[in-house]
Amino acid sequence: MAYETITSEARGAVTLITLNRPEALNALNTTVLRELQEAFAAFEADDSQHCAVVTGSGDKAFAAGADIKEMVEKEPADFFLEDFFSGWNDMTAKIRKPWIAAVNGFALGGGCEVAMMADFIIASENAKFGQPEIKLGVAPGMGGSQRLTRAVGKAKAMDLCLTGRMMDAEEAERAGLVARVVPHDQLMDEAMKAAETIAGMPPMAAMINKELVDASFETTLQQGMLHERRLFQILTATQDKAEGMQAFVEKRAANWKGR
Ligand code: DAK
């Protein structure tokens, strides 16, 4: 499909989605949101696609935040009546397949929030993360205060939200926001390799592993453990469980059925 502000292409079983407004450091506006929703829905519906990577075009930014030039024009009633940007949450909550954010530069405000919606983040050495909304007289609006705090703890989340400072890739990895940091020129190779590894896993098991890790933020330990045990038991009924274990015993590669 042709988009105006993003690109989306299937590379084997991996969908590569690129935020494509480099002249505005890939700032997120309502068109980007609508197109990303469409691209994610297409990815989720396509049985040949098993993992996605989201990145930013150009060398400087993943996304430097929501588009300030769009927001500056809006009245308070517009934000309320449009339920501005509420679509982001729905969009990611509905995606059961795994996806990775490959952060190639600035991931600020809404950009940091979108990266944190991913299942995990792979960052280039040039990546910079922050929630600088306070400098614009506002606060995070797409989960930044909540996801950042869960990822890095209260001290660093308060530091970033209250001072508006940026955190580099090394600090972000140390703090637990980022899964891996890689040299800038290897970011896309590493992210695609990770995505291909995931796409090569039995798809139901991938979706269930994702669901279980996400559930750990919403439940008590006991409820989470029960949820985990039940989904483990459901996976034992799949053809891919039989195939995976048989292939191990026979010392051969598994041939997944996706069922
Ligand atoms: N919006 C619009 N344009 C942006 C932008 C942004 N967020 N960030 C950069 N640009 C544009 C610049 O205006 C500039 O455009 P021209 O002047 O060339 O036309 C171009 O991108 C290049 O940027 P710079 O010239 O500034 O580049 P530098 O390397 O000097 O600086 C920078 C890079 C990232 C440090 C700087 O651009 C910067 O500070 N940008 C703003 C970062 C920021 O404040 N981000 C947070 C935005 S607020 C909500 C949910 C979520 C949100 C709001 C509501 N609801 C549910 C209600 C989210 C809010 C945000 O994200």
Residues whose N, C-alpha, C, O or C-beta is under 5 A from the ligand:
A	BS01	DAK	E23 A24 L25 A27 A64 G65 A66 D67 I68 K69 F84 F85 S86 F106 L108 G109 G110 G111 P132 E133 G141 M142
